[in-house]
Amino acid sequence: MPHLEISDLITVTDPANGARLPVRRAEVVRRLREAGDPRAARIVAALPADRDGVLDPHAVDRLMIGVHTELQRLSEELRIGERLVHVLRPLFAALRATAGQGGPAEPLRLVDIGSGLGYLVRWLAATRALGPGVELVGVDLDAALVGEADRLARAERLDCRFVHGNAFDLPEAATVYVSTGVLHHFRGPALAEFFRAQAASPALAFCHFDIAATRLAPLGARVFHRARMRHPLGRHDGVASALRAHTDETLLSAAAAPGIRPLLYEPRGLANPFCTTLRPVLGVRPHLEAPLRQAMGRASRRLVGPEQLAGTPR
Ligand SMILES: C[S@@+](CC[C@H](N)C(=O)[O-])C[C@H]1O[C@@H](n2cnc3c(N)ncnc32)[C@H](O)[C@@H]1O
């Protein structure tokens, strides 16, 4: 049975322009029942709908902002910002090191795909962890989440911006694409297409963090989301995402797009299953691998390509 996330089913937007599409409650309930998830079906059946059975978009927006706010608290607790910078700072050092040899000109543009409430982009802006000359942009197909991310950034007077739409339709090219908690939403051919679109763009690298598919991940997610999230939708989707986490092999083979060197940081065999909740798959233009490894120092031993993955213990 496929594991479905309720949030994917109740917020449907046109990927071409981000326009909101109406969602029939009964249809979502039917899909969840057919997927063998009666608990999720009951959560959706309790959501408000109009006389035609279409889910109330304002109620759905409020719910999504509430759940993402809880998700942000979880990111704070798991120190997601620090984990990201541990990898992103050497990556940006490598970009700057190659700047004189036909490398990128400043500003270096970081684009967060599926930025949600913008926690990552706002954290990077607040800490200035990547140094000067980095433009920080969050993009999301969900207008309500983008609106809230923008409001929070303005309240804190942060130097970053949020765009409503498809991250691959931005007028300006990204230097580096990043994301957190997004990869498991792309399944099958859509995952390879996600990486191919970035490899075909002028971007020099990508770095996508998602749940590590360790044996402990579903249990850990259950305990953590039960303790930390109040709304049943957040609890449900938190566990479903851990069950949908891609394996190391799937990520590395999907990320192997033309012109890209795929790398995985902390693959299963090298990770502590009690501490590694999220870890990234990276893609760099081949000339960046050596400077990246140099900037990472000893930590680069935990960065492996497809050829080394076969040799890491399970
Ligand atoms: C689970 S949320 C992750 C939110 C955020 N990154 C976090 O960690 O809290 C996934 C988000 O990805 C967005 N998304 C998926 N594909 C996208 C695309 N091509 N462009 C922009 N946003 C996208 C969805 O709208 C959704 O809000």
The ligand as an SDF file (V2000), in Angstrom:
LIG
                    3D

 27 29  0  0  0  0  0  0  0  0999 V2000
    6.7200   19.3510    3.3220 C   0  0  0  0  0  0  0  0  0  0  0  0
    6.7740   20.9500    2.6980 S   0  0  0  0  0  0  0  0  0  0  0  0
    8.4150   21.4000    3.2820 C   0  0  0  0  0  0  0  0  0  0  0  0
    8.4320   22.7990    3.8040 C   0  0  0  0  0  0  0  0  0  0  0  0
    9.7600   23.3140    4.3300 C   0  0  0  0  0  0  0  0  0  0  0  0
   10.8730   23.0810    3.4350 N   0  0  0  0  0  0  0  0  0  0  0  0
   10.0540   22.7720    5.7150 C   0  0  0  0  0  0  0  0  0  0  0  0
   11.0800   22.1020    5.9070 O   0  0  0  0  0  0  0  0  0  0  0  0
    9.2740   23.0690    6.6330 O   0  0  0  0  0  0  0  0  0  0  0  0
    6.9960   20.7330    0.9420 C   0  0  0  0  0  0  0  0  0  0  0  0
    6.6910   22.0140    0.1630 C   0  0  0  0  0  0  0  0  0  0  0  0
    7.2530   21.9030   -1.1560 O   0  0  0  0  0  0  0  0  0  0  0  0
    6.4810   22.7190   -2.0120 C   0  0  0  0  0  0  0  0  0  0  0  0
    6.8850   22.4200   -3.4120 N   0  0  0  0  0  0  0  0  0  0  0  0
    6.9230   21.2120   -4.0260 C   0  0  0  0  0  0  0  0  0  0  0  0
    7.3900   21.3320   -5.2910 N   0  0  0  0  0  0  0  0  0  0  0  0
    7.6910   22.6380   -5.4850 C   0  0  0  0  0  0  0  0  0  0  0  0
    8.2170   23.3970   -6.5850 C   0  0  0  0  0  0  0  0  0  0  0  0
    8.5440   22.8300   -7.7610 N   0  0  0  0  0  0  0  0  0  0  0  0
    8.3870   24.7250   -6.4220 N   0  0  0  0  0  0  0  0  0  0  0  0
    8.0740   25.3130   -5.2510 C   0  0  0  0  0  0  0  0  0  0  0  0
    7.5720   24.6510   -4.1920 N   0  0  0  0  0  0  0  0  0  0  0  0
    7.3800   23.3380   -4.2860 C   0  0  0  0  0  0  0  0  0  0  0  0
    5.0440   22.4020   -1.5890 C   0  0  0  0  0  0  0  0  0  0  0  0
    4.1640   23.4380   -1.9320 O   0  0  0  0  0  0  0  0  0  0  0  0
    5.2030   22.2560   -0.0520 C   0  0  0  0  0  0  0  0  0  0  0  0
    4.8520   23.4370    0.6340 O   0  0  0  0  0  0  0  0  0  0  0  0
  1  2  1  0
  2  3  1  0
  2 10  1  0
  3  4  1  0
  4  5  1  0
  5  6  1  0
  5  7  1  0
  7  8  2  0
  7  9  1  0
 10 11  1  0
 11 12  1  0
 11 26  1  0
 12 13  1  0
 13 14  1  0
 13 24  1  0
 14 15  1  0
 14 23  1  0
 15 16  2  0
 16 17  1  0
 17 18  1  0
 17 23  2  0
 18 19  1  0
 18 20  2  0
 20 21  1  0
 21 22  2  0
 22 23  1  0
 24 25  1  0
 24 26  1  0
 26 27  1  0
M  CHG  2   2   1   9  -1
M  END
$$$$
